Amino acid sequence: MASPAVPLSDPGGFASALLMRRDNRTLALMLLLLHAAFVWGEGEDWGQAVTLAHYGVFLLWQPFLSGAQRLAWTRAVVILAVGAVLAAWPSPWAALLWCVMLAALLGGISLGLRDPRERIGIWLAVAYLLALLALWLMPRVYGLPIHKAPHIHLWRDGLLLLPGLLLFLPAPSLRRGSVTVDLLYAVVIFLLLGVLVLGSFAAMRLVDTTYLGGLLISSTGLAATLVLFTWLWSPRGEFAGLRNVFSRYVLSLGLPLEEWLKQTAEAAQREPDPEGFIRATMEGFSNLPWATGVAWQTPYSHGRVGQQSRYNSRFQHLGIEAVFFTNSPLNPAFALHLRLLTDVVGYFYAAKVREQALHANAYTQAIYDTGSRLTHDVKNMLQSLKALSSAAEHSDPDQSVELQSLIQRQLPQIVKRLEITLDKLKSPRQSGESADKGMILAREWWRNLKARYVQDVVDFQTDDPNAEGWLPQDLFESVADNLLQNALRKRRQDPELHIRVWFATHPVPELQVSDDGSAAPAEVVQRLFHAPVSNYDGLGIGLYQAAKQAASLGYRLELTENLEGEVCFRLRQDQAAPPQGESDAQMAAG
């Protein structure tokens, strides 16, 4: 099968792919350099140089860090320090300790490989290291004249056949940057080898035997201890054994499930759809080394990733039912972890469902806000039409000219506002934005406002009747109509109520509507511009919508006075945020 093409424009990816295809060759080269440094170059200056070369090849082969990963300076210093100590300490103890660590590391890697053919190469490397320890390094540490033994050099150098066999075996699929080494098993192997080395030395001194006798005593005692431990691990009878004790201990260790939990959190941020989140999470579980597949079912979907097996565990939480398939029965520790992680996934899924419901509610709220605002616009236009009808009904024949002039001024404005309202109904967002940006001359707006309320006893005052400034027409008409209608509604209960409207254009546009009636209740004032309220005075959703519209255009609607006999509302331009559309109006005026 042809190797997958790797673009040469990505040097890091090309080097990583090359090392992934040549793992066994890199491992064989590493062991060859180790042999040259610790055996042939022992006590020689060139041997220390070869030790550095061996350590460099080890860094290329190691499965912990990716070649394109940027290291923190603390980690880089530690890596360089290990190599410096290894090269600057020409001692058999350093060589022995390093070989024991390599054997433990390779043993931890082999236990995480699925394909038995990939394990053969790793175990050959472990066998080479163990043989080198027994034939050469341990006797050198003990001070034995091993170099005088017959044919020892032939046996010692013949061990290189084991690394040579690596070239003909499939390379293990090591995933750099992820957890590919079972650190717990690696530590156990390291401790067992340490017991073997120190136990052999102790047996030689205590029993006064030869090296082979001490090695035999140490290995025999170690084997007997392992057999006893195996029986205690899962004994027959009522005694539960050490398996349950170890399961409790595993609960506090870092497991591959933690990587799955990290992927779950990333999927929760990346996938807004609940069903897409569930699929991404379950695909992450199928990548665990002891998992074969997973099936799930939610109230709205179901699916399966991977393959089924004879061992499965079923968990359910918050509407999610998950079935996990594994290649062996789950121990209590992993079962508890899976249950807890299923609960986490269930909480994430429920949060996603609630998020969708909130989006739907927000859409409904937007429709409600638009409808409420348009309802108030229609109601204000109806009040204007009623004022015109009242003027027409109560006018005398000699007032026909004034009545005609009033109708000629007011009807086009009402028609224009009605057209804007219809546009908002067709496309609430776009037409609403375009309507909000419609500008009108200040003097024209002020004249139209007084004409609409000519039949009502309202005190209109301004600083400049012929102001040339531009105003957002829809905002000022909506706010003025809402405030005046609320004040006129209060006058129905207090006929002597005095209403005053003050309009200023300098230094910034400002509109005030005040009356000398009763103050608004405190609970109404607290929510007046932040949420819809219901009150007999009519202070409710109209002012809530007007305040939102004012804020979007760079204005502020507020209640400046709320006392008995002095209630005043003010619409004022926020000087820190000029209203939208002002520059367009100035260009149009120019």
C-alpha positions in Angstrom: 0.0 0.0 0.0 1.4 3.4 -0.9 2.2 5.8 1.8 0.0 8.9 2.1 1.4 11.9 0.4 2.7 14.6 2.7 3.1 18.2 1.4 6.7 19.3 1.5 5.6 22.8 2.3 4.9 21.7 5.8 8.3 20.7 7.2 6.9 19.8 10.7 4.2 17.6 9.2 6.7 15.9 6.8 9.1 15.2 9.7 6.3 13.8 11.9 5.0 11.6 9.1 8.5 10.3 8.4 9.1 9.5 12.0 5.7 7.8 12.3 6.6 5.5 9.3 10.1 4.8 10.7 9.4 4.3 14.5 11.1 0.9 14.6 14.2 2.2 12.7 14.4 5.1 15.1 14.1 2.7 18.0 16.8 0.4 16.6 19.1 3.3 16.0 18.5 4.5 19.6 19.4 1.0 21.0 22.5 0.7 18.8 23.8 4.1 20.0 23.0 3.1 23.6 25.1 -0.1 23.1 28.0 2.0 21.6 27.9 4.5 24.4 27.5 2.3 27.5 29.4 -0.8 26.3 32.0 0.0 23.6 32.6 3.6 24.7 32.7 3.0 28.4 35.3 5.2 30.0 36.1 6.9 26.6 35.6 10.5 25.7 33.9 9.5 22.4 31.5 7.4 24.4 30.1 10.5 26.1 29.6 12.1 22.7 27.7 9.0 21.5 25.6 9.3 24.7 24.5 12.7 23.6 23.7 11.3 20.1 21.7 8.5 21.8 19.7 10.9 23.9 19.0 13.0 20.8 17.6 10.0 18.9 15.5 9.2 22.0 14.0 12.7 21.9 13.0 12.0 18.3 11.4 8.7 19.1 9.7 9.6 22.4 5.9 9.5 22.2 5.1 12.2 24.8 5.7 15.5 22.9 4.9 16.3 19.3 7.7 17.6 17.1 5.8 20.8 16.3 5.0 21.5 19.9 6.5 24.7 21.5 7.9 23.9 24.9 7.9 26.1 28.0 11.4 27.2 29.1 11.1 25.2 32.3 10.3 21.9 30.5 13.1 22.6 28.0 15.6 23.2 30.8 14.6 19.8 32.4 15.0 18.0 29.1 18.5 19.5 28.5 19.5 18.9 32.1 18.7 15.1 31.7 20.9 14.9 28.6 23.7 16.9 30.3 23.7 14.7 33.4 23.6 11.5 31.3 26.6 12.6 29.2 28.6 14.2 32.1 28.3 11.3 34.5 30.3 8.4 33.1 29.2 5.8 35.7 27.8 2.3 35.4 25.1 3.4 37.8 23.9 6.1 35.4 23.9 3.6 32.5 22.0 1.0 34.6 19.4 3.6 35.8 18.8 4.8 32.3 18.4 1.3 30.9 15.9 0.5 33.6 13.9 3.6 32.8 13.9 2.8 29.1 12.7 -0.8 29.8 9.9 0.5 32.0 8.9 3.1 29.4 8.8 0.5 26.6 6.8 -1.9 28.8 4.2 0.9 29.6 3.9 1.5 25.8 3.4 -2.1 24.9 0.5 -2.5 27.3 -1.4 0.2 25.5 -1.1 -1.2 22.0 -4.0 -3.1 20.5 -2.3 -5.0 17.7 -0.2 -8.0 19.1 2.1 -7.7 16.1 3.1 -4.2 17.2 3.9 -5.4 20.7 6.5 -7.9 19.4 9.0 -5.2 18.4 8.5 -3.3 21.7 9.1 -6.5 23.7 12.2 -7.3 21.7 13.6 -3.9 22.7 12.7 -4.7 26.4 14.3 -8.1 26.1 17.5 -6.5 24.8 17.6 -4.0 27.7 17.0 -6.7 30.3 19.7 -8.9 28.7 22.1 -6.0 28.6 21.4 -5.4 32.3 22.0 -9.0 33.3 25.0 -9.7 31.1 27.0 -6.5 31.4 25.6 -3.5 33.4 24.7 -5.2 36.7 28.1 -7.1 37.0 29.9 -3.8 36.2 27.9 -2.0 39.0 28.7 -4.9 41.4 32.4 -4.6 40.6 32.7 -8.1 39.1 35.5 -8.8 36.5 32.9 -9.6 33.9 35.2 -8.7 31.0 37.3 -11.8 31.9 34.4 -14.2 31.5 34.8 -16.5 28.5 33.0 -15.5 25.3 31.3 -12.6 27.2 32.0 -10.1 24.4 30.4 -12.5 21.9 27.3 -12.8 24.0 27.2 -9.1 24.8 27.5 -7.9 21.2 25.3 -10.7 20.0 22.4 -8.9 21.8 22.4 -6.4 18.9 20.5 -9.0 16.9 17.4 -8.2 18.9 17.3 -4.5 17.8 18.1 -5.7 14.2 14.9 -7.7 14.2 13.0 -4.5 14.8 13.5 -3.5 11.1 11.4 -6.4 9.9 8.4 -5.8 12.3 5.4 -3.4 12.0 5.9 -0.1 13.7 3.6 0.7 16.6 1.1 3.5 16.0 2.3 5.9 18.6 0.2 9.1 18.8 2.5 11.9 19.8 1.0 14.5 22.0 -1.5 12.1 23.5 -1.4 9.7 26.4 0.1 6.6 24.8 2.1 5.3 27.8 0.4 3.6 30.7 2.4 5.4 33.4 1.1 3.2 36.2 2.4 0.0 34.6 5.6 1.8 33.7 6.2 2.7 37.3 5.4 -0.9 38.4 7.9 -2.3 35.8 10.5 0.2 37.0 10.1 -0.9 40.6 10.2 -4.6 39.7 13.5 -4.1 37.8 14.8 -2.0 40.7 14.0 -4.8 43.1 15.7 -7.3 40.8 18.9 -5.3 40.6 19.1 -4.4 44.3 17.9 -7.8 45.3 20.6 -9.6 43.4 23.2 -7.4 45.0 21.8 -8.0 48.5 21.6 -11.8 47.9 25.2 -11.9 46.8 26.3 -10.1 50.0 24.0 -11.8 52.5 24.3 -15.4 51.2 27.9 -15.0 50.0 27.1 -16.5 46.6 28.1 -15.9 43.1 26.5 -13.3 40.7 24.4 -16.0 39.0 23.3 -17.4 42.4 22.3 -13.9 43.6 20.4 -13.2 40.3 18.6 -16.6 40.7 17.6 -15.9 44.3 16.4 -12.4 43.5 14.4 -13.5 40.4 12.9 -16.5 42.3 11.8 -14.4 45.2 10.4 -11.8 42.9 8.4 -14.4 41.0 7.1 -15.9 44.2 6.0 -12.5 45.3 4.2 -11.8 42.0 2.4 -15.2 42.3 1.3 -14.4 45.8 0.1 -10.9 44.7 -1.8 -12.4 41.8 -3.6 -14.7 44.2 -4.4 -11.8 46.5 -5.6 -9.7 43.6 -8.5 -12.0 42.8 -8.7 -14.9 45.3 -11.4 -17.5 45.5 -13.9 -17.5 48.3 -15.6 -14.7 50.2 -12.5 -12.4 50.4 -12.9 -9.6 47.8 -9.1 -9.3 47.3 -7.0 -6.3 46.4 -8.9 -5.7 43.2 -11.5 -3.6 44.8 -8.9 -1.7 46.9 -7.0 -0.9 43.7 -10.2 0.2 42.0 -10.8 2.8 44.8 -7.2 4.0 44.3 -7.7 4.3 40.6 -10.5 6.8 41.2 -7.9 9.4 42.2 -5.6 8.8 39.2 -5.6 10.5 35.8 -7.4 8.1 33.4 -8.0 8.3 29.6 -11.5 9.3 30.6 -10.1 12.7 31.5 -9.2 13.2 27.9 -12.7 12.3 26.9 -14.0 14.8 29.4 -11.8 17.5 27.8 -13.1 16.7 24.4 -16.7 16.8 25.8 -16.1 20.4 27.1 -14.6 21.4 23.7 -17.6 19.9 21.9 -19.9 21.8 24.2 -18.3 25.1 23.1 -18.1 24.1 19.4 -21.5 22.4 18.7 -24.6 24.6 19.3 -27.0 21.8 18.3 -27.7 19.3 21.1 -27.8 16.3 18.7 -24.5 17.3 17.1 -22.9 17.7 20.5 -24.0 14.2 21.5 -22.5 12.7 18.4 -19.2 14.5 18.8 -19.0 13.4 22.5 -19.7 9.8 21.7 -17.1 9.7 18.9 -14.6 10.9 21.5 -15.4 7.8 23.7 -14.7 5.4 20.8 -11.1 6.6 20.7 -10.3 5.2 24.2 -7.9 2.3 24.1 -10.3 -0.2 25.8 -13.5 0.9 24.1 -15.0 -0.7 21.0 -18.1 1.4 20.4 -21.0 3.3 21.9 -24.7 3.6 21.2 -27.0 6.4 22.4 -30.6 7.5 22.3 -32.1 10.9 23.1 -35.8 12.1 22.9 -35.1 13.3 19.4 -32.4 11.1 17.9 -30.3 7.9 18.2 -27.0 6.7 16.8 -24.0 4.4 17.2 -20.3 4.7 16.7 -17.8 1.8 16.6 -18.7 -1.9 17.0 -20.7 -3.8 19.5 -19.0 -6.3 21.9 -20.2 -8.9 24.4 -19.3 -6.5 27.3 -21.5 -3.4 27.6 -22.6 -1.0 30.3 -25.8 1.0 30.1 -26.3 4.4 31.8 -29.2 6.9 31.6 -29.4 10.5 32.8 -31.7 13.5 31.9 -33.2 11.9 28.8 -29.9 10.4 27.5 -29.4 6.7 27.4 -25.9 5.5 26.5 -24.6 2.0 26.0 -20.8 1.6 26.2 -19.1 -1.4 24.6 -15.7 -2.5 25.8 -13.2 -5.3 25.0 -13.3 -6.5 28.6 -15.6 -6.3 31.7 -15.5 -2.9 33.4 -14.1 -2.8 36.9 -16.0 -0.7 39.5 -13.7 2.3 39.1 -14.3 2.6 35.3 -18.0 2.0 35.7 -18.3 4.8 38.2 -16.3 7.1 35.9 -18.6 6.3 33.0 -21.6 6.9 35.1 -20.3 10.3 36.3 -19.3 11.3 32.7 -22.7 10.3 31.5 -24.2 12.6 34.0 -21.9 15.4 32.8 -22.9 14.8 29.2 -26.6 14.8 30.3 -26.2 18.1 31.9 -24.5 19.6 28.8 -27.2 18.2 26.6 -29.9 19.6 28.8 -28.2 23.0 28.7 -28.1 22.8 24.9 -31.8 22.1 24.8 -32.5 25.0 27.2 -30.3 27.2 25.0 -32.4 26.4 22.0 -35.6 27.1 24.0 -34.2 30.4 25.0 -33.4 31.3 21.3 -37.0 30.4 20.5 -38.3 32.5 23.4 -36.0 35.4 22.3 -37.6 35.2 18.8 -41.0 35.2 20.3 -40.1 38.1 22.5 -38.8 40.0 19.5 -42.2 39.5 17.8 -44.0 40.6 20.9 -41.9 43.7 21.3 -42.4 44.6 17.6 -46.2 44.1 17.9 -46.4 46.1 21.1 -44.5 49.0 19.6 -46.6 49.0 16.4 -49.8 48.8 18.5 -48.8 52.0 20.4 -47.9 53.7 17.1 -51.4 52.8 15.7 -53.0 54.0 19.0 -51.2 57.3 18.8 -52.2 57.8 15.2 -55.8 57.0 16.3 -55.6 59.7 18.9 -54.4 62.2 16.2 -57.3 61.2 14.0 -59.7 61.6 16.9 -58.3 65.1 17.4 -58.9 66.0 13.8 -62.4 64.5 13.9 -63.2 66.5 17.0 -61.9 69.7 15.4 -64.0 69.0 12.3 -67.2 68.3 14.4 -66.9 71.4 16.7 -65.7 73.9 14.1 -67.8 76.8 12.9 -68.4 77.7 9.3 -66.2 80.8 9.6 -63.3 78.5 10.8 -63.3 76.4 7.6 -60.0 78.0 6.4 -58.2 77.1 9.6 -59.8 73.6 9.6 -58.7 73.0 6.1 -55.2 74.2 6.9 -55.1 71.9 9.9 -56.2 68.9 7.9 -53.7 69.6 5.1 -50.9 69.7 7.6 -51.9 66.7 9.7 -53.3 64.1 7.2 -50.0 63.8 5.2 -48.1 63.2 8.5 -50.6 60.6 9.6 -50.4 58.9 6.2 -46.6 58.9 6.3 -46.6 57.4 9.8 -49.1 54.8 8.8 -46.8 53.8 5.8 -43.9 53.4 8.2 -46.0 51.2 10.4 -47.0 49.0 7.5 -43.3 48.7 6.5 -42.5 47.5 10.0 -45.1 44.9 9.7 -43.7 43.6 6.4 -40.0 43.5 7.7 -39.8 44.4 11.4 -36.0 44.6 11.7 -35.0 46.2 8.4 -37.8 48.6 8.0 -37.7 49.5 11.7 -34.0 50.4 11.4 -34.6 52.5 8.3 -37.6 54.2 9.9 -35.6 55.0 13.0 -33.0 56.8 10.9 -35.6 59.0 9.1 -34.8 62.6 10.0 -37.0 65.8 10.1 -36.4 69.4 10.7 -36.9 70.4 14.3 -39.2 73.4 13.5 -41.4 71.2 11.3 -41.7 68.5 13.9 -42.5 71.1 16.6 -45.2 72.7 14.4 -46.8 69.3 13.6 -46.8 68.3 17.3 -48.6 71.4 18.4 -51.1 71.0 15.6 -52.0 67.4 16.6 -52.8 68.6 20.2 -54.4 71.9 19.3 -57.7 70.9 20.9 -56.1 69.8 24.2 -55.1 72.4 26.8 -51.3 71.8 26.7 -48.6 74.5 27.4 -46.1 74.2 24.5 -42.8 76.1 25.0 -39.5 76.1 23.0 -36.2 77.9 23.0 -36.3 78.4 19.2 -39.4 78.1 17.1 -37.4 78.2 13.9 -34.7 75.7 14.8 -32.8 74.3 11.9 -31.6 71.1 13.5 -32.5 67.6 12.5 -34.3 65.1 14.7 -35.1 61.4 14.3 -38.7 61.7 13.5 -40.0 58.3 14.6 -38.3 58.5 18.0 -39.5 62.0 18.9 -43.1 61.4 17.7 -43.3 58.1 19.5 -41.9 59.5 22.8 -44.0 62.7 22.6 -47.2 60.9 21.8 -46.6 58.3 24.6 -45.9 61.0 27.2 -48.7 63.3 26.2 -51.3 60.4 26.0 -50.2 59.3 29.5 -50.6 62.9 30.8 -54.0 63.3 29.2 -55.1 60.0 30.7 -54.1 61.4 34.2 -56.2 64.5 33.4 -59.3 62.4 33.2 -59.1 61.8 36.9 -57.8 65.3 37.7 -59.4 67.8 35.3 -57.3 70.7 36.7 -54.1 69.0 35.7 -51.6 71.3 34.0 -49.5 69.8 31.2 -46.4 71.5 30.0 -44.1 70.5 27.0 -40.7 72.1 26.7 -38.6 71.6 23.6 -35.0 72.8 23.3 -32.4 72.4 20.5 -29.3 73.9 22.1 -26.8 72.7 23.1 -28.4 69.2 22.3 -32.0 68.2 21.4 -34.1 67.9 24.5 -37.8 67.2 25.1 -39.6 67.5 28.5 -43.2 66.6 29.3 -44.3 67.5 32.8 -47.5 67.8 34.8 -48.5 68.8 38.4 -50.3 65.6 39.2 -49.6 62.7 41.5 -46.3 60.9 41.6 -45.9 57.4 40.1 -45.6 54.5 42.6 -42.1 53.4 43.6 -42.6 49.9 42.2 -43.6 51.3 38.9 -40.6 53.7 38.7 -38.2 50.9 39.5 -39.2 48.9 36.4 -40.5 51.8 34.2 -37.8 51.8 31.5 -36.4 48.3 32.0 -39.5 46.1 31.7 -43.2 46.3 30.8 -45.4 47.5 33.7 -49.1 47.8 34.1 -50.6 50.9 35.8 -53.8 52.8 35.7 -51.9 55.9 34.6 -50.9 54.2 31.4 -47.2 54.0 32.2 -46.4 50.6 30.7 -45.0 49.0 27.6 -45.1 52.2 25.6 -42.4 53.9 27.6 -40.4 50.6 27.8 -40.4 50.4 24.0 -39.6 54.1 23.6 -36.7 53.8 26.0 -35.2 51.0 24.0 -35.7 52.9 20.8 -34.0 56.0 22.3 -31.0 54.0 23.5 -30.5 52.6 20.1 -30.3 56.1 18.6 -28.1 57.7 21.1 -30.8 59.3 23.3 -31.8 58.8 26.9 -35.4 58.7 28.2 -35.6 59.2 31.9 -37.9 60.3 34.7 -36.2 63.4 36.1 -38.8 64.4 38.7 -41.3 62.2 40.5 -42.9 64.3 43.3 -46.4 65.2 44.3 -47.2 68.1 42.0 -44.1 67.8 39.9 -43.7 64.8 37.5 -41.3 65.3 34.6 -40.1 63.0 31.8 -37.1 64.0 29.6 -35.8 62.8 26.3 -32.2 64.1 25.8 -29.4 63.3 23.4 -26.5 61.5 25.0 -23.5 63.6 24.1 -21.1 60.6 24.5 -23.0 58.7 21.7 -24.4 60.9 18.9 -27.6 59.6 17.3 -27.4 57.4 14.3 -28.2 59.0 11.0 -27.2 62.5 12.0 -24.4 62.6 9.4 -26.8 61.4 6.7 -29.3 64.1 7.6 -26.6 66.7 7.4 -25.5 65.5 4.0 -29.1 65.5 2.9 -29.5 69.1 4.2 -26.4 70.2 2.4 
